[in-house]
Amino acid sequence: MSGKEILGKALALKPEDRFMFIEGLLNSLDEPDRQIDEIWAEESEKRLKTHRAGILKGIPMEEIFRDK
């Protein structure tokens, strides 16, 4: 099967399946660094805690994607 055929089949997948397909391809190109993943996980937890505590305020999605 050619790359063009594979791409056509991939584009016909449901969005969540396309995401898994892309993630698998990207992971095959670059091995994840577990130390960096742990650092990002810790940072994400800190940000979530500060948001839930009302220290960090979110920005509405509509504001972020509003045309300028």
KAVENWO-V249721 format. One record per pair of residues at least 4 apart in sequence whose ideal C-beta (glycine too) atoms are under 7 Angstrom apart, sorted by sequence separation. I is the first residue (numbers start at 0). J is the second residue. D is the distance in Angstrom with one decimal. If there is no record, write none. Layout:
BEGIN
I:J:D ; I:J:D
END
This chain:
BEGIN
0:4:4.7 ; 2:6:6.2 ; 3:7:6.5 ; 4:8:6.5 ; 5:9:6.2 ; 6:10:6.3 ; 7:11:6.8 ; 12:16:3.9 ; 14:18:6.4 ; 15:19:6.7 ; 16:20:6.3 ; 17:21:6.3 ; 18:22:6.1 ; 19:23:6.3 ; 20:24:6.6 ; 21:25:6.2 ; 22:26:6.2 ; 23:27:6.5 ; 24:28:6.9 ; 25:29:6.6 ; 32:36:6.6 ; 33:37:6.3 ; 34:38:6.6 ; 35:39:6.4 ; 36:40:6.3 ; 37:41:6.4 ; 38:42:6.4 ; 39:43:6.2 ; 40:44:6.5 ; 41:45:6.5 ; 42:46:6.4 ; 43:47:6.2 ; 44:48:6.3 ; 45:49:6.4 ; 46:50:6.2 ; 47:51:6.2 ; 48:52:6.1 ; 58:62:5.4 ; 60:64:6.2 ; 61:65:6.2 ; 0:5:5.7 ; 12:17:4.7 ; 26:31:6.8 ; 31:36:5.8 ; 49:54:4.2 ; 50:55:4.6 ; 58:63:5.6 ; 49:55:4.1 ; 50:57:6.4 ; 9:17:6.2 ; 12:20:6.5 ; 46:55:6.4 ; 9:20:5.4
END
